[in-house]
Amino acid sequence: MLDAYKSINDRFLSVDEKRLLFFLLEKAKINKTKNWLDSLKVFPFEDGGMGSYYFLESSYTSIASDVLFKDQDGIVVLATLYVNAENEPCEVDVWKMNYTPLVQIPYVIKDLRQNRDQ
């Protein structure tokens, strides 16, 4: 049943999702090529449109990186990159603080936690 679901719902990353995943990979110091990003098939979670997906069928073991940003509507979003035991990225979890669908990943991604003292 899972394989049937995957074949119907798999898709390539959008331009915005690539930018976010690249940001998370770079922050985690995980090197992946542009070709890897362009050919990556993802499998969305049913999360109410917040934007979570996985792309490697293995259980995640740790958080590689995360970022806190504001959605276009001003609501704070936490995006987290998970890796498996081999340190291979396998999932991106996107959680919007009010559980509504993600409107737009910002063009310039900045972690809100970096600006706390300013």
KAFENDA-V882735 format. One record per backbone hydrogen bond with DSSP energy under -1.0 kcal/mol. CO is the residue of the C=O (numbers start at 1). NH is the residue of the N-H. Records with the same first field share a line. If there is no record, write none. Layout:
CO->NH + NH
This chain:
1->5
2->6
3->7
4->8
5->9
6->10
11->42
14->18
15->19
16->20
17->21
18->22
19->23
20->24
21->25
22->26
23->27
24->28
25->30
26->29
33->37
34->38
35->39
42->11
43->54
45->47
49->102
52->45
53->92
54->43
56->58
62->83
65->81
67->79
68->112
69->77
71->74
75->71
76->97
77->69
78->95
79->67
80->93
81->64 + 65
82->90 + 91
83->61 + 62
84->87
88->84
90->55 + 56
91->82
92->53
93->80
95->78
96->99
111->114
112->115
115->118
